[in-house]
Amino acid sequence: MLRDITLGQYYQVNSRLHSLDPRVKLIATFAYIISLFLFKNITVYIIAGLWLFVVIKMSKVPFKFMVKGLKPVMMILLLTVICNMLFTKGTPIFSIWKITITYEGVKMALFMTIRFVMLIVGSTIMTLTTTPNQLTDGLESILTPLNKLKVPVHEVAMMMAIALRFIPILMEETDKIMKAQIARGADFESGNLLKRVKAMLPILIPLFVSAFRRANDLAMAMECRCYRGGEGRTKMKPLIYKLEDKKALACVTLYLIVLVAGGIAGNYLPI
Amino acid sequence: MSIIVDKLNYVYGDEAHQVQALQDISITIPDGQFLGIIGHTGSGKSTFIQHLNGLIKASSGSIFYNGQDIYDKDYDIRQLRSKVGLVFQYPEHQLFEAEVFQDVCFGPKNLGLDRKQAELKAFTALRQTGVPEDLFYVSPFELSGGQKRRVAIAGVLAMEPEVLILDEPTAGLDPKGRDELLNQLEKLHKERNMTIILVSHSMEDVANYADRILVMDKGRILLDQTPKEVFSHRKELEEMGLGVPQVTCLMQELKSKGFPVAADVTTVQEAKTELLKYFQVKGR
């Protein structure tokens, strides 16, 4: 029923990308996203596309999983394409009735689509190759300097990790409660909007109650193990940059240099 | 008038990881039977019982309720759900109303009954499960675990099902609460001739109450016999991670030590009679 959430779905396979330090992957993804927005010409997209292709190949994750991540944003993508096509002024290619398609509009729409798809696919690779726990660990470690600014980095990371951990549990719980209420004759499919919203109450209330109960139990269990926040806390598996990670960072830097060079060169190309 | 399950298969998962949760289940459950289902965790018990009231649709095979195929296009599946009541594991987690009484009314109201009739049914159901009247108008969240469980079961009973399926109804209850609950189920079974299907981990519970026991393992029915017959397969059951009632174990050990007692005993009561018989013979 509710099992089709792709974002943050880890794909279990052994690849060089999977075993990288999550911090490296975070930095690389961040760099990649910025790189997509630095220039607006075809060379940049070719370079970024090549980079993306190599990364996808290295991740050993089947390509269809990347495409899956695109599905939910398809509508937004379509809308931007249409808007760009219709409302960009420039040299007209052809016009029907009051609608004029311009050369600039097509170009803009094309670039936007490429950018968008590459952006989503790129970040999907990160979530496909990194478990949510690794991600939060990586984020915590990257953001630790913010501690000096009194930002509770550890606490936020812990909250994120717990929230992620609870998603499958609560989904299972929802499924169970839903079935139990259906068995008691509840009907979620018919009726108008108001009726349907009302029909959700028998699911939402038990779900909230159980979420609070679980949160309470978890807090108790953590306190019983003397958890008291991040100060002086050590990790069982501390993040350490290995040779492989350094190589990866070097690759990312190289990619950025090539991309910037390509971008500048591309500005002098006719298209 | 019965439930007939014919070659039921249930497969889930995508192409890469297919799991056969149920495999060729065929069984007839006549009216008024007290059926126990035992099996290790993941043996398919819960999946199987959810098929019986149409919550899960089988991959192949068919189920007939009172002679009608429940997978027929024009079959009223909601009607089936009111006839086959299903009490899930930890049913108290489904309570949501502000008052116990209102929560129990939820089922009958969904059947389209008017308020008066629904309340009458709720009242009867709460009495049947032994919830004291002074708790009818408190919040279900203020009750103890055992009381909540009764209220939740009453919520299903209020729909007046012909078949009542319970998935581990005694999990997490103390011995007293467990005995009371099971005795009330037996009363319903005897007084209203209700078909009861009890899924349990406890060999004692099924031995004490069921007329017939299904043993499930890896999505298949391994044994389908009376309690006495089932519990004579001690070795097989233990290999499956199950077992036999402790008292059966005791009697079997006694017999193997050379005492002339029957070993097919499944309840404490029977064991008592059997042992008294032995001592009387010996005393003479």
Chai-1 contact restraints between the chains, C-beta under 6 A:
chainA,res_idxA,chainB,res_idxB,connection_type,confidence,min_distance_angstrom,max_distance_angstrom,comment,restraint_id
A,I177,B,Q94,contact,1.0,0.0,6.0,A-B,restraint_1
A,K179,B,L55,contact,1.0,0.0,6.0,A-B,restraint_2
A,A180,B,F88,contact,1.0,0.0,6.0,A-B,restraint_3
A,A180,B,Q94,contact,1.0,0.0,6.0,A-B,restraint_4
A,A183,B,R81,contact,1.0,0.0,6.0,A-B,restraint_5
A,A183,B,L86,contact,1.0,0.0,6.0,A-B,restraint_6
A,R184,B,F106,contact,1.0,0.0,6.0,A-B,restraint_7
A,R184,B,G107,contact,1.0,0.0,6.0,A-B,restraint_8
A,G185,B,G107,contact,1.0,0.0,6.0,A-B,restraint_9
A,G185,B,N110,contact,1.0,0.0,6.0,A-B,restraint_10
A,G185,B,L111,contact,1.0,0.0,6.0,A-B,restraint_11
A,A186,B,N110,contact,1.0,0.0,6.0,A-B,restraint_12
A,P202,B,F96,contact,1.0,0.0,6.0,A-B,restraint_13
A,I205,B,F96,contact,1.0,0.0,6.0,A-B,restraint_14
A,P206,B,H93,contact,1.0,0.0,6.0,A-B,restraint_15
A,P206,B,Q94,contact,1.0,0.0,6.0,A-B,restraint_16
A,P206,B,F96,contact,1.0,0.0,6.0,A-B,restraint_17
A,S210,B,H93,contact,1.0,0.0,6.0,A-B,restraint_18
